[in-house]
Structures are given as C-alpha cells and as structure tokens.
C-alpha cells in the first residue's frame, strides 16, 4: 500500500509541475521586430548625447584592444 501511495504522490507532483508550464495560446504577445514597445527608458535620451557616445566608444576600445 505504501508503494502505491508513493507512486500516486509522484504522479500528482509531476502533473502539478507540468501544469505550471502551460501557457494559454491567447496569452502570447507578438512584437514588431526592431520596435521597442516597453515603458519609457530614460537612457534612450542619454544615448544620443555626444559625450555618452564618446564614453561608450572609449569603453569599447578599452575592452577590444586586449584581444
């Protein structure tokens, strides 16, 4: 009797774990490639500044020159 109970518990646990992985087909979001549709990002405005571009270029050169 104890062995059957263990098997039932393992099967119920497996069913519960697999049920947690389910995602309804109408729950999927489709996004346009290359278009950011998330919340406003304050770093996007900073990215366009020349000082930021210079800092990023310096960091890139610093990392890439060691290869």
mmCIF file as Biopython writes it, N, C-alpha, C and O atoms, coordinates in Angstrom:
data_model
#
loop_
_atom_site.group_PDB
_atom_site.id
_atom_site.type_symbol
_atom_site.label_atom_id
_atom_site.label_alt_id
_atom_site.label_comp_id
_atom_site.label_asym_id
_atom_site.label_entity_id
_atom_site.label_seq_id
_atom_site.pdbx_PDB_ins_code
_atom_site.Cartn_x
_atom_site.Cartn_y
_atom_site.Cartn_z
_atom_site.occupancy
_atom_site.B_iso_or_equiv
_atom_site.auth_seq_id
_atom_site.auth_asym_id
_atom_site.pdbx_PDB_model_num
ATOM 1   N N  . UNK A ? 1  ? 0.820  -1.205 0.000   1.0 0.0 1  A 1 
ATOM 2   C CA . UNK A ? 1  ? 0.000  0.000  0.000   1.0 0.0 1  A 1 
ATOM 3   C C  . UNK A ? 1  ? 0.855  1.256  0.000   1.0 0.0 1  A 1 
ATOM 4   O O  . UNK A ? 1  ? 0.504  2.245  -0.644  1.0 0.0 1  A 1 
ATOM 5   N N  . UNK A ? 2  ? 1.981  1.228  0.721   1.0 0.0 2  A 1 
ATOM 6   C CA . UNK A ? 2  ? 2.847  2.384  0.795   1.0 0.0 2  A 1 
ATOM 7   C C  . UNK A ? 2  ? 3.483  2.723  -0.551  1.0 0.0 2  A 1 
ATOM 8   O O  . UNK A ? 2  ? 3.683  3.893  -0.881  1.0 0.0 2  A 1 
ATOM 9   N N  . UNK A ? 3  ? 3.798  1.678  -1.325  1.0 0.0 3  A 1 
ATOM 10  C CA . UNK A ? 3  ? 4.422  1.904  -2.629  1.0 0.0 3  A 1 
ATOM 11  C C  . UNK A ? 3  ? 3.446  2.574  -3.595  1.0 0.0 3  A 1 
ATOM 12  O O  . UNK A ? 3  ? 3.834  3.469  -4.346  1.0 0.0 3  A 1 
ATOM 13  N N  . UNK A ? 4  ? 2.213  2.157  -3.583  1.0 0.0 4  A 1 
ATOM 14  C CA . UNK A ? 4  ? 1.188  2.742  -4.458  1.0 0.0 4  A 1 
ATOM 15  C C  . UNK A ? 4  ? 0.962  4.208  -4.078  1.0 0.0 4  A 1 
ATOM 16  O O  . UNK A ? 4  ? 0.791  5.057  -4.952  1.0 0.0 4  A 1 
ATOM 17  N N  . UNK A ? 5  ? 0.962  4.496  -2.809  1.0 0.0 5  A 1 
ATOM 18  C CA . UNK A ? 5  ? 0.789  5.871  -2.347  1.0 0.0 5  A 1 
ATOM 19  C C  . UNK A ? 5  ? 1.934  6.753  -2.838  1.0 0.0 5  A 1 
ATOM 20  O O  . UNK A ? 5  ? 1.709  7.887  -3.262  1.0 0.0 5  A 1 
ATOM 21  N N  . UNK A ? 6  ? 3.157  6.236  -2.780  1.0 0.0 6  A 1 
ATOM 22  C CA . UNK A ? 6  ? 4.315  6.997  -3.276  1.0 0.0 6  A 1 
ATOM 23  C C  . UNK A ? 6  ? 4.190  7.277  -4.772  1.0 0.0 6  A 1 
ATOM 24  O O  . UNK A ? 6  ? 4.481  8.383  -5.227  1.0 0.0 6  A 1 
ATOM 25  N N  . UNK A ? 7  ? 3.760  6.279  -5.528  1.0 0.0 7  A 1 
ATOM 26  C CA . UNK A ? 7  ? 3.598  6.449  -6.978  1.0 0.0 7  A 1 
ATOM 27  C C  . UNK A ? 7  ? 2.532  7.499  -7.273  1.0 0.0 7  A 1 
ATOM 28  O O  . UNK A ? 7  ? 2.719  8.340  -8.152  1.0 0.0 7  A 1 
ATOM 29  N N  . UNK A ? 8  ? 1.422  7.459  -6.550  1.0 0.0 8  A 1 
ATOM 30  C CA . UNK A ? 8  ? 0.349  8.429  -6.741  1.0 0.0 8  A 1 
ATOM 31  C C  . UNK A ? 8  ? 0.842  9.832  -6.408  1.0 0.0 8  A 1 
ATOM 32  O O  . UNK A ? 8  ? 0.543  10.780 -7.134  1.0 0.0 8  A 1 
ATOM 33  N N  . UNK A ? 9  ? 1.590  9.976  -5.323  1.0 0.0 9  A 1 
ATOM 34  C CA . UNK A ? 9  ? 2.105  11.292 -4.929  1.0 0.0 9  A 1 
ATOM 35  C C  . UNK A ? 9  ? 3.075  11.827 -5.977  1.0 0.0 9  A 1 
ATOM 36  O O  . UNK A ? 9  ? 3.026  13.008 -6.322  1.0 0.0 9  A 1 
ATOM 37  N N  . UNK A ? 10 ? 3.957  10.969 -6.485  1.0 0.0 10 A 1 
ATOM 38  C CA . UNK A ? 10 ? 4.906  11.396 -7.522  1.0 0.0 10 A 1 
ATOM 39  C C  . UNK A ? 10 ? 4.159  11.801 -8.788  1.0 0.0 10 A 1 
ATOM 40  O O  . UNK A ? 10 ? 4.501  12.812 -9.401  1.0 0.0 10 A 1 
ATOM 41  N N  . UNK A ? 11 ? 3.164  11.048 -9.185  1.0 0.0 11 A 1 
ATOM 42  C CA . UNK A ? 11 ? 2.379  11.388 -10.383 1.0 0.0 11 A 1 
ATOM 43  C C  . UNK A ? 11 ? 1.628  12.702 -10.196 1.0 0.0 11 A 1 
ATOM 44  O O  . UNK A ? 11 ? 1.564  13.517 -11.116 1.0 0.0 11 A 1 
ATOM 45  N N  . UNK A ? 12 ? 1.066  12.911 -9.023  1.0 0.0 12 A 1 
ATOM 46  C CA . UNK A ? 12 ? 0.349  14.166 -8.763  1.0 0.0 12 A 1 
ATOM 47  C C  . UNK A ? 12 ? 1.327  15.350 -8.782  1.0 0.0 12 A 1 
ATOM 48  O O  . UNK A ? 12 ? 1.008  16.418 -9.305  1.0 0.0 12 A 1 
ATOM 49  N N  . UNK A ? 13 ? 2.509  15.150 -8.213  1.0 0.0 13 A 1 
ATOM 50  C CA . UNK A ? 13 ? 3.517  16.212 -8.224  1.0 0.0 13 A 1 
ATOM 51  C C  . UNK A ? 13 ? 3.968  16.534 -9.629  1.0 0.0 13 A 1 
ATOM 52  O O  . UNK A ? 13 ? 4.117  17.703 -9.984  1.0 0.0 13 A 1 
ATOM 53  N N  . UNK A ? 14 ? 4.191  15.493 -10.443 1.0 0.0 14 A 1 
ATOM 54  C CA . UNK A ? 14 ? 4.594  15.709 -11.830 1.0 0.0 14 A 1 
ATOM 55  C C  . UNK A ? 14 ? 3.505  16.434 -12.609 1.0 0.0 14 A 1 
ATOM 56  O O  . UNK A ? 14 ? 3.795  17.323 -13.410 1.0 0.0 14 A 1 
ATOM 57  N N  . UNK A ? 15 ? 2.264  16.055 -12.375 1.0 0.0 15 A 1 
ATOM 58  C CA . UNK A ? 15 ? 1.155  16.723 -13.063 1.0 0.0 15 A 1 
ATOM 59  C C  . UNK A ? 15 ? 1.074  18.197 -12.644 1.0 0.0 15 A 1 
ATOM 60  O O  . UNK A ? 15 ? 0.814  19.070 -13.473 1.0 0.0 15 A 1 
ATOM 61  N N  . UNK A ? 16 ? 1.297  18.461 -11.372 1.0 0.0 16 A 1 
ATOM 62  C CA . UNK A ? 16 ? 1.279  19.850 -10.897 1.0 0.0 16 A 1 
ATOM 63  C C  . UNK A ? 16 ? 2.408  20.673 -11.501 1.0 0.0 16 A 1 
ATOM 64  O O  . UNK A ? 16 ? 2.196  21.819 -11.897 1.0 0.0 16 A 1 
ATOM 65  N N  . UNK A ? 17 ? 3.602  20.101 -11.574 1.0 0.0 17 A 1 
ATOM 66  C CA . UNK A ? 17 ? 4.731  20.814 -12.168 1.0 0.0 17 A 1 
ATOM 67  C C  . UNK A ? 17 ? 4.522  21.071 -13.661 1.0 0.0 17 A 1 
ATOM 68  O O  . UNK A ? 17 ? 4.808  22.163 -14.153 1.0 0.0 17 A 1 
ATOM 69  N N  . UNK A ? 18 ? 4.027  20.074 -14.371 1.0 0.0 18 A 1 
ATOM 70  C CA . UNK A ? 18 ? 3.781  20.249 -15.801 1.0 0.0 18 A 1 
ATOM 71  C C  . UNK A ? 18 ? 2.628  21.221 -16.050 1.0 0.0 18 A 1 
ATOM 72  O O  . UNK A ? 18 ? 2.637  21.952 -17.041 1.0 0.0 18 A 1 
ATOM 73  N N  . UNK A ? 19 ? 1.657  21.234 -15.173 1.0 0.0 19 A 1 
ATOM 74  C CA . UNK A ? 19 ? 0.536  22.167 -15.319 1.0 0.0 19 A 1 
ATOM 75  C C  . UNK A ? 19 ? 0.977  23.614 -15.139 1.0 0.0 19 A 1 
ATOM 76  O O  . UNK A ? 19 ? 0.381  24.521 -15.720 1.0 0.0 19 A 1 
ATOM 77  N N  . UNK A ? 20 ? 2.011  23.834 -14.346 1.0 0.0 20 A 1 
ATOM 78  C CA . UNK A ? 20 ? 2.528  25.184 -14.154 1.0 0.0 20 A 1 
ATOM 79  C C  . UNK A ? 20 ? 3.245  25.718 -15.376 1.0 0.0 20 A 1 
ATOM 80  O O  . UNK A ? 20 ? 3.450  26.927 -15.484 1.0 0.0 20 A 1 
ATOM 81  N N  . UNK A ? 21 ? 3.629  24.859 -16.293 1.0 0.0 21 A 1 
ATOM 82  C CA . UNK A ? 21 ? 4.338  25.275 -17.508 1.0 0.0 21 A 1 
ATOM 83  C C  . UNK A ? 21 ? 3.376  25.641 -18.638 1.0 0.0 21 A 1 
ATOM 84  O O  . UNK A ? 21 ? 3.810  26.126 -19.683 1.0 0.0 21 A 1 
ATOM 85  N N  . UNK A ? 22 ? 2.108  25.421 -18.447 1.0 0.0 22 A 1 
ATOM 86  C CA . UNK A ? 22 ? 1.138  25.673 -19.509 1.0 0.0 22 A 1 
ATOM 87  C C  . UNK A ? 22 ? 0.950  27.165 -19.726 1.0 0.0 22 A 1 
ATOM 88  O O  . UNK A ? 22 ? 0.916  27.942 -18.772 1.0 0.0 22 A 1 
ATOM 89  N N  . UNK A ? 23 ? 0.830  27.557 -20.980 1.0 0.0 23 A 1 
ATOM 90  C CA . UNK A ? 23 ? 0.558  28.943 -21.336 1.0 0.0 23 A 1 
ATOM 91  C C  . UNK A ? 23 ? -0.556 28.942 -22.382 1.0 0.0 23 A 1 
ATOM 92  O O  . UNK A ? 23 ? -0.452 28.295 -23.424 1.0 0.0 23 A 1 
ATOM 93  N N  . UNK A ? 24 ? -1.602 29.668 -22.086 1.0 0.0 24 A 1 
ATOM 94  C CA . UNK A ? 24 ? -2.744 29.711 -22.997 1.0 0.0 24 A 1 
ATOM 95  C C  . UNK A ? 24 ? -2.327 30.349 -24.324 1.0 0.0 24 A 1 
ATOM 96  O O  . UNK A ? 24 ? -1.545 31.299 -24.323 1.0 0.0 24 A 1 
ATOM 97  N N  . UNK A ? 25 ? -2.831 29.849 -25.453 1.0 0.0 25 A 1 
ATOM 98  C CA . UNK A ? 25 ? -2.457 30.404 -26.761 1.0 0.0 25 A 1 
ATOM 99  C C  . UNK A ? 25 ? -2.810 31.884 -26.913 1.0 0.0 25 A 1 
ATOM 100 O O  . UNK A ? 25 ? -2.115 32.607 -27.627 1.0 0.0 25 A 1 
ATOM 101 N N  . UNK A ? 26 ? -3.875 32.349 -26.256 1.0 0.0 26 A 1 
ATOM 102 C CA . UNK A ? 26 ? -4.252 33.751 -26.394 1.0 0.0 26 A 1 
ATOM 103 C C  . UNK A ? 26 ? -3.480 34.631 -25.402 1.0 0.0 26 A 1 
ATOM 104 O O  . UNK A ? 26 ? -3.743 35.830 -25.315 1.0 0.0 26 A 1 
ATOM 105 N N  . UNK A ? 27 ? -2.544 34.058 -24.664 1.0 0.0 27 A 1 
ATOM 106 C CA . UNK A ? 27 ? -1.765 34.787 -23.671 1.0 0.0 27 A 1 
ATOM 107 C C  . UNK A ? 27 ? -0.412 35.233 -24.235 1.0 0.0 27 A 1 
ATOM 108 O O  . UNK A ? 27 ? 0.396  35.811 -23.507 1.0 0.0 27 A 1 
ATOM 109 N N  . UNK A ? 28 ? -0.155 34.973 -25.519 1.0 0.0 28 A 1 
ATOM 110 C CA . UNK A ? 28 ? 1.125  35.282 -26.138 1.0 0.0 28 A 1 
ATOM 111 C C  . UNK A ? 28 ? 1.101  36.692 -26.720 1.0 0.0 28 A 1 
ATOM 112 O O  . UNK A ? 28 ? 0.130  37.080 -27.369 1.0 0.0 28 A 1 
ATOM 113 N N  . UNK A ? 29 ? 2.169  37.462 -26.488 1.0 0.0 29 A 1 
ATOM 114 C CA . UNK A ? 29 ? 2.277  38.802 -27.051 1.0 0.0 29 A 1 
ATOM 115 C C  . UNK A ? 29 ? 3.189  38.762 -28.268 1.0 0.0 29 A 1 
ATOM 116 O O  . UNK A ? 29 ? 4.280  38.195 -28.217 1.0 0.0 29 A 1 
ATOM 117 N N  . UNK A ? 30 ? 2.745  39.358 -29.347 1.0 0.0 30 A 1 
ATOM 118 C CA . UNK A ? 30 ? 3.571  39.460 -30.544 1.0 0.0 30 A 1 
ATOM 119 C C  . UNK A ? 30 ? 4.104  40.880 -30.639 1.0 0.0 30 A 1 
ATOM 120 O O  . UNK A ? 30 ? 3.358  41.843 -30.458 1.0 0.0 30 A 1 
ATOM 121 N N  . UNK A ? 31 ? 5.392  41.009 -30.922 1.0 0.0 31 A 1 
ATOM 122 C CA . UNK A ? 31 ? 6.028  42.316 -31.004 1.0 0.0 31 A 1 
ATOM 123 C C  . UNK A ? 31 ? 6.575  42.534 -32.399 1.0 0.0 31 A 1 
ATOM 124 O O  . UNK A ? 31 ? 6.914  41.584 -33.104 1.0 0.0 31 A 1 
ATOM 125 N N  . UNK A ? 32 ? 6.658  43.785 -32.787 1.0 0.0 32 A 1 
ATOM 126 C CA . UNK A ? 32 ? 7.243  44.132 -34.075 1.0 0.0 32 A 1 
ATOM 127 C C  . UNK A ? 32 ? 8.763  44.120 -33.921 1.0 0.0 32 A 1 
ATOM 128 O O  . UNK A ? 32 ? 9.284  44.687 -32.961 1.0 0.0 32 A 1 
ATOM 129 N N  . UNK A ? 33 ? 9.479  43.489 -34.846 1.0 0.0 33 A 1 
ATOM 130 C CA . UNK A ? 33 ? 10.929 43.454 -34.723 1.0 0.0 33 A 1 
ATOM 131 C C  . UNK A ? 33 ? 11.529 44.849 -34.878 1.0 0.0 33 A 1 
ATOM 132 O O  . UNK A ? 33 ? 11.141 45.605 -35.769 1.0 0.0 33 A 1 
ATOM 133 N N  . UNK A ? 34 ? 12.468 45.179 -34.012 1.0 0.0 34 A 1 
ATOM 134 C CA . UNK A ? 34 ? 13.160 46.454 -34.095 1.0 0.0 34 A 1 
ATOM 135 C C  . UNK A ? 34 ? 12.408 47.618 -33.489 1.0 0.0 34 A 1 
ATOM 136 O O  . UNK A ? 34 ? 12.882 48.752 -33.563 1.0 0.0 34 A 1 
ATOM 137 N N  . UNK A ? 35 ? 11.246 47.378 -32.890 1.0 0.0 35 A 1 
ATOM 138 C CA . UNK A ? 35 ? 10.454 48.458 -32.309 1.0 0.0 35 A 1 
ATOM 139 C C  . UNK A ? 35 ? 10.312 48.189 -30.817 1.0 0.0 35 A 1 
ATOM 140 O O  . UNK A ? 35 ? 9.775  47.155 -30.418 1.0 0.0 35 A 1 
ATOM 141 N N  . UNK A ? 36 ? 10.792 49.118 -29.990 1.0 0.0 36 A 1 
ATOM 142 C CA . UNK A ? 36 ? 10.683 48.975 -28.539 1.0 0.0 36 A 1 
ATOM 143 C C  . UNK A ? 36 ? 9.323  49.483 -28.105 1.0 0.0 36 A 1 
ATOM 144 O O  . UNK A ? 36 ? 8.988  50.646 -28.328 1.0 0.0 36 A 1 
ATOM 145 N N  . UNK A ? 37 ? 8.539  48.614 -27.486 1.0 0.0 37 A 1 
ATOM 146 C CA . UNK A ? 37 ? 7.188  48.977 -27.085 1.0 0.0 37 A 1 
ATOM 147 C C  . UNK A ? 37 ? 7.009  48.931 -25.565 1.0 0.0 37 A 1 
ATOM 148 O O  . UNK A ? 37 ? 5.883  48.929 -25.068 1.0 0.0 37 A 1 
ATOM 149 N N  . UNK A ? 38 ? 8.107  48.894 -24.843 1.0 0.0 38 A 1 
ATOM 150 C CA . UNK A ? 38 ? 8.034  48.821 -23.395 1.0 0.0 38 A 1 
ATOM 151 C C  . UNK A ? 38 ? 7.862  50.200 -22.780 1.0 0.0 38 A 1 
ATOM 152 O O  . UNK A ? 38 ? 7.591  51.171 -23.487 1.0 0.0 38 A 1 
ATOM 153 N N  . UNK A ? 39 ? 8.018  50.286 -21.459 1.0 0.0 39 A 1 
ATOM 154 C CA . UNK A ? 39 ? 7.892  51.586 -20.787 1.0 0.0 39 A 1 
ATOM 155 C C  . UNK A ? 39 ? 9.025  52.522 -21.215 1.0 0.0 39 A 1 
ATOM 156 O O  . UNK A ? 39 ? 10.050 52.083 -21.737 1.0 0.0 39 A 1 
ATOM 157 N N  . UNK A ? 40 ? 8.818  53.802 -20.986 1.0 0.0 40 A 1 
ATOM 158 C CA . UNK A ? 40 ? 9.819  54.793 -21.394 1.0 0.0 40 A 1 
ATOM 159 C C  . UNK A ? 40 ? 11.137 54.519 -20.682 1.0 0.0 40 A 1 
ATOM 160 O O  . UNK A ? 40 ? 11.163 54.227 -19.486 1.0 0.0 40 A 1 
ATOM 161 N N  . UNK A ? 41 ? 12.216 54.615 -21.424 1.0 0.0 41 A 1 
ATOM 162 C CA . UNK A ? 41 ? 13.543 54.345 -20.900 1.0 0.0 41 A 1 
ATOM 163 C C  . UNK A ? 41 ? 14.331 55.651 -20.886 1.0 0.0 41 A 1 
ATOM 164 O O  . UNK A ? 41 ? 14.599 56.207 -21.952 1.0 0.0 41 A 1 
ATOM 165 N N  . UNK A ? 42 ? 14.712 56.159 -19.713 1.0 0.0 42 A 1 
ATOM 166 C CA . UNK A ? 42 ? 15.431 57.432 -19.656 1.0 0.0 42 A 1 
ATOM 167 C C  . UNK A ? 42 ? 16.818 57.361 -20.283 1.0 0.0 42 A 1 
ATOM 168 O O  . UNK A ? 42 ? 17.385 58.396 -20.633 1.0 0.0 42 A 1 
ATOM 169 N N  . UNK A ? 43 ? 17.372 56.169 -20.431 1.0 0.0 43 A 1 
ATOM 170 C CA . UNK A ? 43 ? 18.698 56.055 -21.021 1.0 0.0 43 A 1 
ATOM 171 C C  . UNK A ? 43 ? 18.687 56.268 -22.531 1.0 0.0 43 A 1 
ATOM 172 O O  . UNK A ? 43 ? 19.735 56.537 -23.117 1.0 0.0 43 A 1 
ATOM 173 N N  . UNK A ? 44 ? 17.536 56.154 -23.165 1.0 0.0 44 A 1 
ATOM 174 C CA . UNK A ? 44 ? 17.474 56.381 -24.599 1.0 0.0 44 A 1 
ATOM 175 C C  . UNK A ? 44 ? 17.824 57.821 -24.950 1.0 0.0 44 A 1 
ATOM 176 O O  . UNK A ? 44 ? 18.482 58.068 -25.960 1.0 0.0 44 A 1 
ATOM 177 N N  . UNK A ? 45 ? 17.394 58.771 -24.129 1.0 0.0 45 A 1 
ATOM 178 C CA . UNK A ? 45 ? 17.716 60.178 -24.380 1.0 0.0 45 A 1 
ATOM 179 C C  . UNK A ? 45 ? 19.204 60.431 -24.135 1.0 0.0 45 A 1 
ATOM 180 O O  . UNK A ? 45 ? 19.826 61.205 -24.862 1.0 0.0 45 A 1 
ATOM 181 N N  . UNK A ? 46 ? 19.774 59.791 -23.127 1.0 0.0 46 A 1 
ATOM 182 C CA . UNK A ? 46 ? 21.191 59.977 -22.810 1.0 0.0 46 A 1 
ATOM 183 C C  . UNK A ? 46 ? 22.068 59.369 -23.900 1.0 0.0 46 A 1 
ATOM 184 O O  . UNK A ? 46 ? 23.161 59.865 -24.174 1.0 0.0 46 A 1 
ATOM 185 N N  . UNK A ? 47 ? 21.590 58.302 -24.516 1.0 0.0 47 A 1 
ATOM 186 C CA . UNK A ? 47 ? 22.376 57.599 -25.524 1.0 0.0 47 A 1 
ATOM 187 C C  . UNK A ? 47 ? 22.699 58.484 -26.725 1.0 0.0 47 A 1 
ATOM 188 O O  . UNK A ? 47 ? 23.732 58.289 -27.366 1.0 0.0 47 A 1 
ATOM 189 N N  . UNK A ? 48 ? 21.860 59.428 -27.035 1.0 0.0 48 A 1 
ATOM 190 C CA . UNK A ? 48 ? 22.050 60.277 -28.209 1.0 0.0 48 A 1 
ATOM 191 C C  . UNK A ? 48 ? 23.027 61.422 -27.974 1.0 0.0 48 A 1 
ATOM 192 O O  . UNK A ? 48 ? 23.432 62.088 -28.927 1.0 0.0 48 A 1 
ATOM 193 N N  . UNK A ? 49 ? 23.411 61.662 -26.731 1.0 0.0 49 A 1 
ATOM 194 C CA . UNK A ? 49 ? 24.319 62.762 -26.431 1.0 0.0 49 A 1 
ATOM 195 C C  . UNK A ? 49 ? 25.735 62.430 -26.898 1.0 0.0 49 A 1 
ATOM 196 O O  . UNK A ? 49 ? 26.174 61.289 -26.760 1.0 0.0 49 A 1 
ATOM 197 N N  . UNK A ? 50 ? 26.456 63.407 -27.448 1.0 0.0 50 A 1 
ATOM 198 C CA . UNK A ? 50 ? 27.822 63.154 -27.932 1.0 0.0 50 A 1 
ATOM 199 C C  . UNK A ? 50 ? 28.777 62.693 -26.823 1.0 0.0 50 A 1 
ATOM 200 O O  . UNK A ? 50 ? 29.653 61.865 -27.072 1.0 0.0 50 A 1 
ATOM 201 N N  . UNK A ? 51 ? 28.616 63.225 -25.593 1.0 0.0 51 A 1 
ATOM 202 C CA . UNK A ? 51 ? 29.503 62.804 -24.512 1.0 0.0 51 A 1 
ATOM 203 C C  . UNK A ? 51 ? 29.320 61.320 -24.207 1.0 0.0 51 A 1 
ATOM 204 O O  . UNK A ? 51 ? 30.292 60.607 -23.957 1.0 0.0 51 A 1 
ATOM 205 N N  . UNK A ? 52 ? 28.086 60.866 -24.230 1.0 0.0 52 A 1 
ATOM 206 C CA . UNK A ? 52 ? 27.813 59.455 -23.960 1.0 0.0 52 A 1 
ATOM 207 C C  . UNK A ? 52 ? 28.379 58.580 -25.069 1.0 0.0 52 A 1 
ATOM 208 O O  . UNK A ? 52 ? 28.942 57.519 -24.797 1.0 0.0 52 A 1 
ATOM 209 N N  . UNK A ? 53 ? 28.236 59.010 -26.304 1.0 0.0 53 A 1 
ATOM 210 C CA . UNK A ? 53 ? 28.789 58.246 -27.415 1.0 0.0 53 A 1 
ATOM 211 C C  . UNK A ? 53 ? 30.311 58.138 -27.289 1.0 0.0 53 A 1 
ATOM 212 O O  . UNK A ? 53 ? 30.891 57.089 -27.570 1.0 0.0 53 A 1 
ATOM 213 N N  . UNK A ? 54 ? 30.948 59.225 -26.867 1.0 0.0 54 A 1 
ATOM 214 C CA . UNK A ? 54 ? 32.401 59.221 -26.692 1.0 0.0 54 A 1 
ATOM 215 C C  . UNK A ? 54 ? 32.801 58.251 -25.575 1.0 0.0 54 A 1 
ATOM 216 O O  . UNK A ? 54 ? 33.758 57.492 -25.726 1.0 0.0 54 A 1 
ATOM 217 N N  . UNK A ? 55 ? 32.068 58.277 -24.452 1.0 0.0 55 A 1 
ATOM 218 C CA . UNK A ? 55 ? 32.364 57.356 -23.347 1.0 0.0 55 A 1 
ATOM 219 C C  . UNK A ? 55 ? 32.183 55.902 -23.773 1.0 0.0 55 A 1 
ATOM 220 O O  . UNK A ? 55 ? 32.991 55.041 -23.423 1.0 0.0 55 A 1 
ATOM 221 N N  . UNK A ? 56 ? 31.136 55.639 -24.518 1.0 0.0 56 A 1 
ATOM 222 C CA . UNK A ? 56 ? 30.897 54.270 -24.971 1.0 0.0 56 A 1 
ATOM 223 C C  . UNK A ? 56 ? 31.985 53.810 -25.942 1.0 0.0 56 A 1 
ATOM 224 O O  . UNK A ? 56 ? 32.430 52.664 -25.888 1.0 0.0 56 A 1 
ATOM 225 N N  . UNK A ? 57 ? 32.404 54.705 -26.821 1.0 0.0 57 A 1 
ATOM 226 C CA . UNK A ? 57 ? 33.463 54.367 -27.770 1.0 0.0 57 A 1 
ATOM 227 C C  . UNK A ? 57 ? 34.777 54.090 -27.034 1.0 0.0 57 A 1 
ATOM 228 O O  . UNK A ? 57 ? 35.505 53.162 -27.388 1.0 0.0 57 A 1 
ATOM 229 N N  . UNK A ? 58 ? 35.082 54.900 -26.004 1.0 0.0 58 A 1 
ATOM 230 C CA . UNK A ? 58 ? 36.294 54.676 -25.215 1.0 0.0 58 A 1 
ATOM 231 C C  . UNK A ? 58 ? 36.237 53.333 -24.488 1.0 0.0 58 A 1 
ATOM 232 O O  . UNK A ? 58 ? 37.230 52.606 -24.452 1.0 0.0 58 A 1 
ATOM 233 N N  . UNK A ? 59 ? 35.092 53.005 -23.916 1.0 0.0 59 A 1 
ATOM 234 C CA . UNK A ? 59 ? 34.946 51.719 -23.238 1.0 0.0 59 A 1 
ATOM 235 C C  . UNK A ? 59 ? 35.091 50.564 -24.216 1.0 0.0 59 A 1 
ATOM 236 O O  . UNK A ? 59 ? 35.700 49.544 -23.895 1.0 0.0 59 A 1 
ATOM 237 N N  . UNK A ? 60 ? 34.533 50.726 -25.407 1.0 0.0 60 A 1 
ATOM 238 C CA . UNK A ? 60 ? 34.638 49.683 -26.415 1.0 0.0 60 A 1 
ATOM 239 C C  . UNK A ? 60 ? 36.088 49.462 -26.816 1.0 0.0 60 A 1 
ATOM 240 O O  . UNK A ? 60 ? 36.545 48.322 -26.904 1.0 0.0 60 A 1 
ATOM 241 N N  . UNK A ? 61 ? 36.812 50.549 -27.057 1.0 0.0 61 A 1 
ATOM 242 C CA . UNK A ? 61 ? 38.218 50.438 -27.440 1.0 0.0 61 A 1 
ATOM 243 C C  . UNK A ? 61 ? 39.047 49.825 -26.319 1.0 0.0 61 A 1 
ATOM 244 O O  . UNK A ? 61 ? 39.954 49.034 -26.581 1.0 0.0 61 A 1 
ATOM 245 N N  . UNK A ? 62 ? 38.751 50.175 -25.089 1.0 0.0 62 A 1 
ATOM 246 C CA . UNK A ? 62 ? 39.487 49.633 -23.954 1.0 0.0 62 A 1 
ATOM 247 C C  . UNK A ? 62 ? 39.328 48.113 -23.856 1.0 0.0 62 A 1 
ATOM 248 O O  . UNK A ? 62 ? 40.284 47.399 -23.553 1.0 0.0 62 A 1 
ATOM 249 N N  . UNK A ? 63 ? 38.136 47.638 -24.109 1.0 0.0 63 A 1 
ATOM 250 C CA . UNK A ? 63 ? 37.869 46.206 -23.996 1.0 0.0 63 A 1 
ATOM 251 C C  . UNK A ? 63 ? 38.366 45.461 -25.217 1.0 0.0 63 A 1 
ATOM 252 O O  . UNK A ? 63 ? 38.886 44.352 -25.089 1.0 0.0 63 A 1 
ATOM 253 N N  . UNK A ? 64 ? 38.222 46.038 -26.390 1.0 0.0 64 A 1 
ATOM 254 C CA . UNK A ? 64 ? 38.546 45.306 -27.614 1.0 0.0 64 A 1 
ATOM 255 C C  . UNK A ? 64 ? 40.043 45.283 -27.934 1.0 0.0 64 A 1 
ATOM 256 O O  . UNK A ? 64 ? 40.487 44.427 -28.699 1.0 0.0 64 A 1 
ATOM 257 N N  . UNK A ? 65 ? 40.819 46.186 -27.376 1.0 0.0 65 A 1 
ATOM 258 C CA . UNK A ? 65 ? 42.239 46.231 -27.715 1.0 0.0 65 A 1 
ATOM 259 C C  . UNK A ? 65 ? 43.027 45.127 -27.023 1.0 0.0 65 A 1 
ATOM 260 O O  . UNK A ? 65 ? 44.168 44.878 -27.412 1.0 0.0 65 A 1 
ATOM 261 N N  . UNK A ? 66 ? 42.486 44.466 -26.036 1.0 0.0 66 A 1 
ATOM 262 C CA . UNK A ? 66 ? 43.226 43.396 -25.378 1.0 0.0 66 A 1 
ATOM 263 C C  . UNK A ? 66 ? 43.117 42.060 -26.108 1.0 0.0 66 A 1 
ATOM 264 O O  . UNK A ? 66 ? 43.665 41.058 -25.647 1.0 0.0 66 A 1 
ATOM 265 N N  . UNK A ? 67 ? 42.438 42.036 -27.205 1.0 0.0 67 A 1 
ATOM 266 C CA . UNK A ? 67 ? 42.265 40.771 -27.959 1.0 0.0 67 A 1 
ATOM 267 C C  . UNK A ? 67 ? 43.180 40.704 -29.123 1.0 0.0 67 A 1 
ATOM 268 O O  . UNK A ? 67 ? 43.170 39.719 -29.861 1.0 0.0 67 A 1 
#
